[in-house]
Structure formats: structure tokens, C-alpha cells
């Protein structure tokens, strides 16, 4: 028995130190670079010759938080229009050129940023740079294409309202962030999207798409010096400067001095969709990593976390129950979510686990398991080329430094139980939360006490 126990301990130690040795050496070897061209353009690169492929992403600080009042969805529509025709290429010509070589271009808009992402073979680098620089600098915002995009967007918004999960998330964000720009939907709504004009898009583009308000990330098989020379020749004609944004921080703190709830009744449902949370932290917070580890213990996994075990295993109430800190540039939120036919019990379990880790903290064994998970999984989080692009983006967006992979694993190793328990007490508010629930039950049937209902 003692020998078996000793063997188990030794295997665990070998696994931990093996992971650390691998990551420590791998982190130093990462071929990551950050260059600032003479024109002011920042370029982050990750070289790897595993495949003759390249992925490239333009990132602009042009997210939905910059939408004017009454014009929510403007950032999203503007980004969608960039590759819908330029002075020398129609939308269909852009699609045909890319399709001919098996390349692709896609857009995305979030709360803080908007992006254009390209994927192509290394041999087609010149074509990709030509197209990306063209759509960024010479988009014409064609009225016919604008109408197509607006119709498509309105249709997607209407379709999303059929999903209870989407309805719940929207109301949760609206009530939690209140007057902050994060309360608004990235896509806007059916009224605001229809209200947006071509002039609105051009004005937004002129204000937020410039060399000083964005950066370029490239990962894959290329010669870096050749790449930078070509980028300089294609992109440095872009407008210079950087706009004054004036976005306020959304500071951490309790939602209110007592629990508040909002119920969305859907008689057609046989399951309830639950959202419990409070304001969180910004991605750039110094507590970012320690709070990730703490939440992994609390609710980061539906299978192994406290909330997951309580709701799924102990209660048998849902297949998936978890929690997370949703971090953005200027603030964030904590939310625990699940879907169940017994919302009263699930809510009680979730709140009990939040309170338990707040009051009693985590255990040394839980911290050890969390460290093993993060150290072991981190290298795989940037295994694919697109993952490498995500890594480069996060390094620049959140000022993490090129040695972020090294710092990450080192910081995980050095985390103490006292630090984990400190952030639990600092950022969890078990008695001051917001509850949003989409359900077929009435307030009376829910039977939840001590909640101030907002509707």
C-alpha cells in the first residue's frame, strides 16, 4: 500500500516537473517578434514552418463600445463592409480571387476591437497583402452591398431572439453594465441597424481605421524581413493618428447592496436558463491569472469544478454548469450559468459554492490540480496557426510582453493558496448578485427569497 502511494506521488511529481521543464524551454524558444515600422504600424509575427500556410489578422480598436448612441451595430456593419468592394475590386471579384487560390477573409467585431482575418498558402502572400491592404484603405461602402449586409444582420438578430440563452445573456449584460457601453449588443438591434446610413459607416471608418489605432499580426511560414518590407510598401499609406476614445473603466464592485433578479417568462420552455453574476475585472488587471485559477476551482469546468460537481454530480440537475470571468479592456463580469428543469435547487447549489469558496477558500489539493491543468494545457492553447494569431493579438492588446508564455507558466507555478483565497474574497459577492432567469415558472413558483425583483 505504502509503495503504491509512493509511486503515485512520484509519478505526479515527475509529471509536474516534466511539464515545467518542457514549457520553460519551449517558452524561450518561441519565435515571436514585435516590430514598429517607420510609418508607425506595429507588426507582431510568429514564424513556424510546420505547414506552408500563413494566417494574418488586422486588429483595430474599433469595437462596439465606440458605437454612437442610437446607432448600436455601427462598428459591426462597418467592419462587414470593408471587404464588400473597393475602388478596383467588386465584392464578387474579391471572393473569386481568394477562392481561386484557396484563401479566405473573414471579419469579426467585439466590444473592444474589430478584425479582418486572412488564411492562405505561403506562396500567395503577395496576393493576400494586396487584398487586405486594399480593403482596409479603399473600401467604397457600396449602397447595394450595404443593403445586403443590413438585411442579413437584421435577420440574424431576429433569429437570435428565438434562443432563450441569447435572450438571457442580453438582459444580463444590460442590467449588469447599466449605462456603460458594454451593456449594448455588438450587433445592435433591428431598429438601430436599419437607422445606420452609409455616411455613418464612412465617418466611423475615417475615425477608427488608422495606423495608430490598429496593428497587424502574422503567423506561419514566411521570411520575416521580406514580410516586413512588403507590409511597409502596402500598408504605410494608411491614415496616421489615433482617435480620442474616452471609454470609462467599468470598476469591479458589487452589483448592489442586495440580490436583484429579473425574470423572463417563456411558457413554451421546459427548462430554465440561469445567469448569476456581478461586475468582474478588466483583462489587463494584475489579478488576471490568479483569478483564472480561482475560477477554475470554482466553476471553470463542468466536470471537475465545485459548481459543476454540485449541480451536475450531486444534484443531477444539469449536464453543464459552470462559471467564468468575462474580461474586456475596460472591465468585465463574473457569471455562473446553467440550464435545468429545477432552477430553485440549481440556484441554491451555485450560490452555496460561491459563498463557500468566498468564506473558506480553496484547498491545497485543488490548487495543485489547477496548476497541473494550466501548465499542461498552455502549450496546446497556441498549437494551431490561428491559436498563434490569438496569442499575438492578446500580447499586443493587453500589453503582456513578448515573454508572456514564460511569465504565464512561471506565475502559475508561484501562485500560493493565500493569493487564490484573496482574489476569491476580493472579487466574489455571494450576497450581492444579479440573477436573470428565462423560465416557464412565475416568481411565486420559483420561491426565491431575499431577492428584489426588477420587473
Rosetta blueprint (number, residue, H / E / L):
1 X L
2 X H
3 X H
4 X H
5 X H
6 X H
7 X H
8 X H
9 X H
10 X H
11 X H
12 X H
13 X H
14 X H
15 X H
16 X H
17 X H
18 X H
19 X H
20 X H
21 X H
22 X H
23 X H
24 X H
25 X H
26 X H
27 X H
28 X H
29 X H
30 X L
31 X L
32 X E
33 X E
34 X E
35 X E
36 X E
37 X L
38 X L
39 X L
40 X L
41 X L
42 X E
43 X E
44 X E
45 X E
46 X E
47 X E
48 X L
49 X L
50 X L
51 X L
52 X L
53 X E
54 X E
55 X E
56 X E
57 X E
58 X E
59 X E
60 X E
61 X L
62 X L
63 X L
64 X H
65 X H
66 X H
67 X L
68 X L
69 X L
70 X L
71 X L
72 X L
73 X L
74 X H
75 X H
76 X H
77 X H
78 X H
79 X H
80 X H
81 X H
82 X L
83 X L
84 X L
85 X E
86 X E
87 X L
88 X L
89 X L
90 X E
91 X H
92 X H
93 X H
94 X H
95 X H
96 X H
97 X H
98 X H
99 X H
100 X H
101 X L
102 X L
103 X L
104 X E
105 X E
106 X E
107 X E
108 X E
109 X E
110 X L
111 X L
112 X L
113 X L
114 X E
115 X E
116 X E
117 X E
118 X E
119 X E
120 X E
121 X E
122 X H
123 X H
124 X H
125 X H
126 X H
127 X H
128 X H
129 X H
130 X H
131 X H
132 X H
133 X H
134 X H
135 X H
136 X H
137 X H
138 X H
139 X E
140 X L
141 X L
142 X L
143 X H
144 X H
145 X H
146 X H
147 X H
148 X H
149 X H
150 X H
151 X H
152 X H
153 X H
154 X H
155 X H
156 X H
157 X H
158 X H
159 X H
160 X H
161 X L
162 X L
163 X L
164 X H
165 X H
166 X H
167 X H
168 X H
169 X H
170 X H
171 X H
172 X H
173 X H
174 X H
175 X H
176 X H
177 X H
178 X L
179 X L
180 X L
181 X H
182 X H
183 X H
184 X L
185 X L
186 X L
187 X L
188 X L
189 X L
190 X H
191 X H
192 X H
193 X H
194 X H
195 X H
196 X L
197 X L
198 X H
199 X H
200 X H
201 X H
202 X H
203 X H
204 X H
205 X H
206 X H
207 X H
208 X H
209 X L
210 X L
211 X H
212 X H
213 X H
214 X E
215 X E
216 X E
217 X E
218 X E
219 X E
220 X E
221 X L
222 X L
223 X L
224 X H
225 X H
226 X H
227 X H
228 X H
229 X H
230 X H
231 X H
232 X H
233 X H
234 X H
235 X H
236 X L
237 X L
238 X L
239 X L
240 X L
241 X L
242 X L
243 X L
244 X L
245 X L
246 X L
247 X L
248 X L
249 X L
250 X E
251 X L
252 X L
253 X L
254 X L
255 X L
256 X L
257 X L
258 X L
259 X L
260 X E
261 X E
262 X E
263 X E
264 X E
265 X E
266 X L
267 X L
268 X L
269 X L
270 X L
271 X L
272 X E
273 X E
274 X E
275 X E
276 X E
277 X E
278 X E
279 X E
280 X L
281 X L
282 X L
283 X L
284 X L
285 X L
286 X L
287 X L
288 X H
289 X H
290 X H
291 X H
292 X H
293 X H
294 X H
295 X H
296 X H
297 X H
298 X H
299 X L
300 X L
301 X L
302 X L
303 X L
304 X L
305 X L
306 X H
307 X H
308 X H
309 X H
310 X H
311 X H
312 X H
313 X H
314 X H
315 X L
316 X L
317 X L
318 X L
319 X L
320 X L
321 X E
322 X E
323 X E
324 X E
325 X E
326 X E
327 X E
328 X E
329 X L
330 X L
331 X E
332 X E
333 X E
334 X E
335 X E
336 X E
337 X E
338 X E
339 X E
340 X E
341 X L
342 X L
343 X H
344 X H
345 X H
346 X H
347 X H
348 X H
349 X H
350 X H
351 X H
352 X H
353 X H
354 X H
355 X H
356 X H
357 X H
358 X H
359 X H
360 X H
361 X L
362 X L
363 X L
364 X H
365 X H
366 X H
367 X H
368 X H
369 X H
370 X H
371 X H
372 X H
373 X H
374 X H
375 X H
376 X H
377 X H
378 X H
379 X H
380 X H
381 X H
382 X H
383 X L
384 X L
385 X H
386 X H
387 X H
388 X H
389 X H
390 X H
391 X H
392 X H
393 X H
394 X H
395 X H
396 X H
397 X H
398 X L
399 X L
400 X L
401 X L
402 X L
403 X L
404 X H
405 X H
406 X H
407 X H
408 X H
409 X H
410 X H
411 X H
412 X H
413 X H
414 X H
415 X L
416 X L
417 X H
418 X H
419 X H
420 X H
421 X H
422 X H
423 X H
424 X H
425 X H
426 X H
427 X H
428 X L
429 X L
430 X L
431 X L
432 X L
433 X L
434 X E
435 X E
436 X E
437 X E
438 X E
439 X E
440 X L
441 X L
442 X L
443 X H
444 X H
445 X H
446 X H
447 X L
448 X L
449 X L
450 X L
451 X L
452 X E
453 X E
454 X L
455 X L
